[in-house]
Amino acid sequence: MNYTAEAPAVWDPAFADADDCLLSTDQCVVRAQHYFVKGLIEIPVIGSDKAFSWGVWVSLSRESFSRASNLWDRPGRETEKPYFGWLTTDLPVYPATTLNLKTRVHTRPVGERPFVELEPTDHPLAVEQRTGINLERVREIASAVLHAGEGEQR
C-alpha cells in the first residue's frame, strides 16, 4: 500500500560525492541551489480504513527548506503552516507526468513524514487523492510499478 521514490527526479548518482549535494532518506540538496523533502501523497482506499501512499519528493524554496530543517526534530512542528512546493517525482503509472504538480507540504509530528497535498486539478493523481481509489486500482498500480523495474521508481 506504499511505493516510494529513492530520490528526486533531478538527482544524479554522480552528485553523491559532491560537497554541495546531499541525499538522505528525508532531505535532498542539489548543488546548494535546489532543496527537497520527502513526503507522502495519501490516497483513500474506498471500502478500507487504510490509505495507499506514494513516497514522493517535493522541491521547496531555500527559505522553506531552511525553516523545515530547523524544526525537523522539534516537538510541535506540526503547527507550522504548509510549505508550497513542486512535485519532483515522476510516477509512471499516470498517463500525464506528475513532475511539477503544485503541492502544499504539511509538517507532521516528529518521526512522521510530511503529508503532501496536491493542488486540486484534473490531473489523475490529484483526482485520486480527492476521491479515493478502489482495491482493483491498488492492484493495477502494484502491477505497473513492479513491471516498471521490479519495484523501482523513476
N, C-alpha and C positions, 0 to 999 in steps of 0.2 A: 504493500500500500504506500510505498515511498521509493522514489527514484531520485538520485542526486547527481549533480554535476560536480566534478572534482575541482574545476577552475572556471573562471570566466572565459567566454569565447575568445577574448583577445589575448589570453595567456599563451606564451610560447615556452616550452620547456627550456629553451636557451636562456630565459630570464632567471632561472633558478640560482645561478652563480653571480648575478649582478648585484652590486651593493645598493642600487636604488630600486630593487624589486623584492617583493615578499609574497609568499603564498603559504598561508596556514589553513587550518580546517575552517576558519571563520572569517578571515580577512585576507585581502589581497591588495598589493600596491604594485603598479607597473610604471617604471621609470620616474618614480616620485611625482607623477603627474596625474595618474588615474587611480581611483580608490574604489574598492568594492567590499561589500559584506555579503555573507551567505545567509539566506533566509528560506522560509517555506511558503510556497503557494499552496494553500489548503483548499481542497475541493470536497464539498459534502458528498457522501455516497448515499444515494437515495435508498431508503429501506434499511439503513445501517446507522449505528451510533458512532461509526468511525469515519474519518476523513481520509481521502487519498491526498498525498502531498508530493510536490516537486521540490527538491532541494536546489535552489537557484542562486545565482549571483546577481547583485544589483549594484550599479555604479552610483556613487554618492559624490556630492561636491566635497572639496577638501575640508570645508568648514563642518559639514555634516559628519564626515568620516572622523574628523578630529574629535568632535563632540561625542559621537557614539563610542569611540575608543576610550576617551576619558571616563566614560560612565560604564565601561564594559563589565567591571566587577563590583559595581556599586549597587547595593540593595536600594530598591525604589526607582531604579532606572526606567521601569515600565510606565512611569508617569510622564515621560518625555513625549513631546509632540512627535507625530510621524515625520520621517525624513522623505523628501522627494527623491526618486531615483529612476534610472533606466534599467530595464531588464537586460542582462548581458549573458543570458544562457539561451541557446537555440535548442528548443525542444522539437526534435524531428518528427514527432507523431502528429503535428499540426500542419495543415496544408499551406498556411502562410507563416512566415518566420515569426518567431517570438522575440527576436532581438529588438531592442529599443522600444518595447512597450512601456508606457508610463506607469509608475508604481508609487505607492506610499509604503514605507518600511516602518512597521510598528514594533518598537522595542518591547520585549517581554522580560519577566523576572530573570535574574542572573541564572545562567545554566540552561536557558531556553533560547532556541533560535528565534530571530525576529519573524514576525508574520508579514508576508508580502501581499499587499492588496493591489490588484490591478485596477487601472482606470476602467470604469465601466463602458467598454466599447463593444463593437460587434465581433471582435476577434474571438475565434472559437475558445481559446483558453480563458478569456475574460468571461465569456458566456457560461462556460462550465463552472468557473469559480462562483458566479452568482446563482446559477440554477441547480448545480449538482450534476452528478453522473450516476448511472446505474452500474451494477456489478459486471454486466457484459462489456461496458466501456472500459472498466478497470482491466478486464482480461485482454481487450484489444490493445490497450496501452502497454501492458506487460509483454504481450507478444511482439509488438512493434519495437519496444526497447531492446528486447533480447535479440531480435533479428538485426538490429542496427549495430550490433557489436558485442553480442553476448554480455549485455548489462552495462556497457559503457555509454556515456552520454557524450555528445559532441558539443 
